[in-house]
């Protein structure tokens, strides 16, 4: 049986991984935009979609981790 602490730890790992993906996608987008500006090129209409998707996943994972932390805190307070 999985404990709430284990679920929280897993959610924290998932959130950290998702946030790392956001940083990677953001860096790639910035590099692509800089290249396009330097070479006077336009970016395609969907260039922002991978970053947007990664941000949504990171926000969702972080919200889940925060929810588990809140629940864990409440349970610990009840047991004190």
TORKOL-4160 file (C-alpha; in steps of 0.2 Angstrom, whole numbers, padded with zeros to 4 digits, m for minus):
80
<pt num="1" X="0000" Y="0000" Z="0000"/>
<pt num="2" X="0007" Y="0017" Z="m0005"/>
<pt num="3" X="0007" Y="0030" Z="0009"/>
<pt num="4" X="0003" Y="0049" Z="0007"/>
<pt num="5" X="0021" Y="0053" Z="0010"/>
<pt num="6" X="0026" Y="0042" Z="m0004"/>
<pt num="7" X="0013" Y="0050" Z="m0016"/>
<pt num="8" X="0020" Y="0067" Z="m0011"/>
<pt num="9" X="0038" Y="0062" Z="m0014"/>
<pt num="10" X="0033" Y="0055" Z="m0031"/>
<pt num="11" X="0023" Y="0071" Z="m0035"/>
<pt num="12" X="0038" Y="0082" Z="m0030"/>
<pt num="13" X="0049" Y="0071" Z="m0042"/>
<pt num="14" X="0036" Y="0073" Z="m0056"/>
<pt num="15" X="0034" Y="0092" Z="m0053"/>
<pt num="16" X="0053" Y="0094" Z="m0053"/>
<pt num="17" X="0055" Y="0084" Z="m0069"/>
<pt num="18" X="0041" Y="0094" Z="m0078"/>
<pt num="19" X="0049" Y="0111" Z="m0072"/>
<pt num="20" X="0066" Y="0105" Z="m0080"/>
<pt num="21" X="0057" Y="0102" Z="m0096"/>
<pt num="22" X="0049" Y="0119" Z="m0096"/>
<pt num="23" X="0067" Y="0127" Z="m0093"/>
<pt num="24" X="0073" Y="0116" Z="m0108"/>
<pt num="25" X="0059" Y="0121" Z="m0119"/>
<pt num="26" X="0060" Y="0139" Z="m0114"/>
<pt num="27" X="0079" Y="0139" Z="m0118"/>
<pt num="28" X="0076" Y="0131" Z="m0135"/>
<pt num="29" X="0062" Y="0143" Z="m0140"/>
<pt num="30" X="0073" Y="0158" Z="m0135"/>
<pt num="31" X="0088" Y="0151" Z="m0146"/>
<pt num="32" X="0076" Y="0149" Z="m0160"/>
<pt num="33" X="0069" Y="0166" Z="m0158"/>
<pt num="34" X="0086" Y="0174" Z="m0157"/>
<pt num="35" X="0091" Y="0164" Z="m0173"/>
<pt num="36" X="0076" Y="0170" Z="m0182"/>
<pt num="37" X="0079" Y="0188" Z="m0177"/>
<pt num="38" X="0097" Y="0187" Z="m0182"/>
<pt num="39" X="0093" Y="0180" Z="m0199"/>
<pt num="40" X="0077" Y="0191" Z="m0202"/>
<pt num="41" X="0066" Y="0175" Z="m0202"/>
<pt num="42" X="0049" Y="0172" Z="m0196"/>
<pt num="43" X="0044" Y="0159" Z="m0183"/>
<pt num="44" X="0029" Y="0147" Z="m0188"/>
<pt num="45" X="0013" Y="0150" Z="m0179"/>
<pt num="46" X="0014" Y="0135" Z="m0168"/>
<pt num="47" X="0032" Y="0138" Z="m0161"/>
<pt num="48" X="0026" Y="0142" Z="m0144"/>
<pt num="49" X="0015" Y="0126" Z="m0142"/>
<pt num="50" X="0028" Y="0114" Z="m0134"/>
<pt num="51" X="0033" Y="0127" Z="m0121"/>
<pt num="52" X="0014" Y="0131" Z="m0117"/>
<pt num="53" X="0011" Y="0112" Z="m0116"/>
<pt num="54" X="0026" Y="0110" Z="m0104"/>
<pt num="55" X="0021" Y="0124" Z="m0093"/>
<pt num="56" X="0003" Y="0117" Z="m0091"/>
<pt num="57" X="0011" Y="0100" Z="m0086"/>
<pt num="58" X="0022" Y="0108" Z="m0074"/>
<pt num="59" X="0008" Y="0118" Z="m0066"/>
<pt num="60" X="m0002" Y="0103" Z="m0065"/>
<pt num="61" X="0012" Y="0092" Z="m0057"/>
<pt num="62" X="0016" Y="0106" Z="m0045"/>
<pt num="63" X="m0002" Y="0108" Z="m0040"/>
<pt num="64" X="m0003" Y="0090" Z="m0036"/>
<pt num="65" X="0012" Y="0090" Z="m0026"/>
<pt num="66" X="0006" Y="0105" Z="m0016"/>
<pt num="67" X="m0010" Y="0097" Z="m0013"/>
<pt num="68" X="m0002" Y="0081" Z="m0006"/>
<pt num="69" X="0009" Y="0092" Z="0005"/>
<pt num="70" X="m0006" Y="0101" Z="0012"/>
<pt num="71" X="m0015" Y="0085" Z="0015"/>
<pt num="72" X="0000" Y="0077" Z="0024"/>
<pt num="73" X="0001" Y="0093" Z="0035"/>
<pt num="74" X="m0017" Y="0092" Z="0040"/>
<pt num="75" X="m0015" Y="0073" Z="0044"/>
<pt num="76" X="0000" Y="0077" Z="0054"/>
<pt num="77" X="m0009" Y="0091" Z="0064"/>
<pt num="78" X="m0024" Y="0079" Z="0067"/>
<pt num="79" X="m0012" Y="0066" Z="0074"/>
<pt num="80" X="m0003" Y="0078" Z="0085"/>
